[in-house]
């Protein structure tokens, strides 16, 4: 089993290159080990929650109000 970081990198690769899951290079975990958890995370809204948290942190670090 590969690390979560390897899975995240594979997801970024698929999104950046628009390749199919089955076309992931051998440098990444097997496509099924990446695709299934990603689909589960997306269904649960994890991606949107993480993005919102990241936006709040970036605004705070820049010295801006957390909420626009």
RAJOZI-V353013 format. One record per residue. N is the residue number from 0. RES is the residue in three letters. OMEGA is omega in degrees with one decimal (999 if undefined). NEAR is the number of other C-alpha atoms within 8 Angstrom. D_FIRST is the distance of its C-alpha to the first C-alpha in Angstrom with 1 decimal. Layout:
BEGIN
N/RES/OMEGA/NEAR/D_FIRST  N/RES/OMEGA/NEAR/D_FIRST
END
This chain:
BEGIN
0/UNK/179.5/3/0.0  1/UNK/-178.7/6/3.8  2/UNK/176.8/6/6.7  3/UNK/179.5/6/9.2  4/UNK/177.0/6/11.5  5/UNK/178.5/10/9.9  6/UNK/179.4/13/10.1  7/UNK/177.9/8/13.6  8/UNK/178.1/9/14.6  9/UNK/177.6/12/13.8  10/UNK/177.2/10/15.9  11/UNK/179.9/8/18.6  12/UNK/-179.8/9/18.7  13/UNK/-179.2/12/19.3  14/UNK/-177.2/8/21.9  15/UNK/-175.6/6/23.6  16/UNK/-177.6/6/23.9  17/UNK/177.1/7/24.4  18/UNK/176.5/8/22.5  19/UNK/-179.5/7/21.1  20/UNK/-177.3/9/17.5  21/UNK/-178.9/6/17.7  22/UNK/177.9/7/19.0  23/UNK/177.0/12/16.1  24/UNK/-177.9/5/16.3  25/UNK/178.4/6/13.9  26/UNK/-177.3/4/13.3  27/UNK/176.7/11/11.0  28/UNK/176.2/12/8.0  29/UNK/-172.0/8/9.6  30/UNK/-177.5/11/12.4  31/UNK/178.8/8/11.9  32/UNK/179.7/9/8.6  33/UNK/-174.8/12/10.8  34/UNK/-176.7/9/14.1  35/UNK/177.4/8/14.0  36/UNK/178.6/8/13.1  37/UNK/179.2/9/15.5  38/UNK/178.7/8/18.1  39/UNK/179.1/8/17.8  40/UNK/-178.7/10/18.2  41/UNK/-179.8/9/21.1  42/UNK/-179.8/7/22.8  43/UNK/178.5/6/22.7  44/UNK/-178.3/8/24.1  45/UNK/-177.9/9/21.5  46/UNK/-178.9/8/22.0  47/UNK/179.2/7/25.7  48/UNK/179.3/8/25.6  49/UNK/179.2/8/23.6  50/UNK/178.8/8/26.0  51/UNK/178.4/8/28.9  52/UNK/178.5/8/27.8  53/UNK/178.9/8/27.3  54/UNK/178.6/8/30.7  55/UNK/-179.8/10/32.3  56/UNK/179.6/9/30.9  57/UNK/178.9/8/32.1  58/UNK/180.0/11/35.5  59/UNK/-179.7/10/35.9  60/UNK/179.3/7/34.9  61/UNK/179.5/6/37.5  62/UNK/179.9/6/40.1  63/UNK/174.6/7/40.6  64/UNK/-178.3/7/40.9  65/UNK/177.6/8/37.7  66/UNK/179.1/4/39.1  67/UNK/999/3/41.0
END
